[in-house]
Structures are given as C-alpha cells and as structure tokens.
Amino acid sequence: MVFFQHGLTDDSSGVCLNQPSNSLVFWLADMGYDVWLGNNRGNGVSMTNKKYTSNQDGFWDFTWSEMGEFDLPAQIDYVLAKTGVKKLSYIGHSEGTIQAFSGFSSNHALAQKVDVYIALAPIAFVKHVEVLILQILAGFSIEKIFGLLGLQEFWVPTAIHKILPGVCWLLSYVCEFVLMALSGPFPGLDRSKLSFWLDYEPNPTSVKNMAHWSQGVRDGTFGMFDYGASGNMQHYGQRYPPQYNISNWPSALPVALFAGSKDYLGDPRDVETLIQLLPRPFVHYETDFGHLDFILGQNTHRIFPSVLSYLATYNKGWNAK
C-alpha cells in the first residue's frame, strides 16, 4: 500500500504525466502495489471547504504547516479506512516532504500508521534555495508580499510577471516552462512534452504558503508561520513561531532521502542539515538531477531500483506480487 503526495504548485496528476516507463506510480502499480495519490488544499483539485468558498480570504489562510497538521493525517486516515489495512508506505515529492517532516515529527501517533517514508527531492530547511521567486520573496516583508500578490491564490504565471517584471526577456526558459521558476534547472527536460505538461501544470497554492516558504529562506529555520511578535503572541502565545524538531523523529519510522545534485529548491546543503538531524536515514544522491527530474525527467527511472528496493524492505501493506 503506497500513498504518494505531490509537490509545490502541483497536484496528483503531476506524478502521472511522464510516460509509464519513467513514472514511479505506474511502476508501483504494475508491480502490484495499491497506489493512492494525495491532493493538498487549494491546488486546483482540492477546492472545497465547509466554511469558505475559494473567493474568500479564509479559504486561502493556510501554509504547508496546515498541510502537515491536518491534510496529511486526513488523507492517510481516509486511505486506511477505505482499504482496511493498518499501515501504508508514504512517498512525497517536494512540498509532499516538508509537510511530512513537520507532520511525522510532531505527531508520532500518525507516524505509527506509516511503515516507511521515502522523500524525493527532500525539503525541510530552505536556507540555500537558489530559485528566483523565493529568493526575491525572501527579501520582502510579509506585508509587502500580501500587498503585491493579494491575500488569496498564488498562481505561478501571474506571479512571475508581478515579482519578476521583464524576466521573460532575460530568461526565456523560465517562461517556457513556468514551473522552473520555482524549481530551478531541469537537466532531464524533454521539450517535446512541454505543451502537454502545460495543460496540467502549474497549479495554484496560497500566497500565505509562498510567504511561509520565503520565511524559511530568509531565516534558515524550519518553523511555523511567522506573524510578527504581536501576531505570534496571538496565535502561539509566544513572540517567535514554534520550531519543528526533526531530532524528535519517531525512531520506528525509517526514512529514505533521494536528493539531486542540481536541485535548486531542495539544495544539497539543506539536505545535509536534514541528514544530520534524522536518525540513520538512507541517503541516495542522484548526479545531474534537478527538482523536477524526480517526477518528469527523461531519466527518472534511474532512481526506481533503489526506491523499490527500499520500499520492499519495509512495506507491510499489500505487498508487491
């Protein structure tokens, strides 16, 4: 039993766009695994809320913290209830990893429902991020970000022109495949597939979520959203936002990190910080992999043998045939 959580400005379709020979979810399904795909709130697919419509500010009042605290357990519990199994294997990409690192380190009862966690392009710390949008946003105050982009939906194509006016004249590759503005180089890009991918990518998230990402770049920390001293007192009862404690990682949950040497969002230096805090993680570095190569690259299949081997070692759900 495998649950796969997508990354930043993506949805569940993003992990299915590569041809089957280069798609991990299709490999897993062909091997006999029962594969479930998650969708984070506000991603264009998950757009309903009991209290708000998507035209209201309250709908967009979330970051990856809420994804880790609420969306992650809700989705895992849903799959377990529907299938009747006691545990599943979790695979995350990009934002699907930051919400897992926050969720599992904070909620050990949730972690007990997972037999193994595999992180593709793993992210917790983002101090060394080199992608343009986050670097620029990190230099802005929260008030300036909200003033520039509004309080609701963050959509990459519109944001590029607001945050980086004229960038398409200077860096045409960014506008050729807009996801690269948030992920950096894409060594395994197959340009013949761009028009197809752009029918499905990118997807929205909240402006507040992007502000939270930018705080991590600016502060070099792995913590909850920073509302400022007075706002933090109101939300958390303290002047500074609480920090997630990776050192508190549940000892019974094995974790594997699959990182790329050319990942500008999951920078290898930040991955090393994560490695030092986790208890004996399995680590696999893939040369010449960027952030998107783990799901959309021409050579994505290069990591599959290691992923499948590690998964089979711990999977206690519906085992592969």
Secondary structure, DSSP 8 states (H G I E B T S, - for coil): -EEEE--TT--GGGGG-S-GGG-HHHHHHHTT--EEE---BTSSSB---SS--TTSGGGG---HHHIIIIIHHHHHHHHHHHH--S-EEEEEETHHHHHHHHHHHH-HHHHTTEEEEEEES--S--TT---HHHHHHHTS-HHHHHHHH-SSEE-HHHHHHHHSTTHHHH-HHHHHSGGGGTT---TT--GGGHHHHTTT----EEHHHHHHHHHHHHH---BS----HHHHHHHHSSSS--B--GGG--TTS-EEEEEETT-SSS-HHHHHHHHHHSSS-EEEEETT--STHHHH-TTGGGGHHHHHHHHHHH--SS---
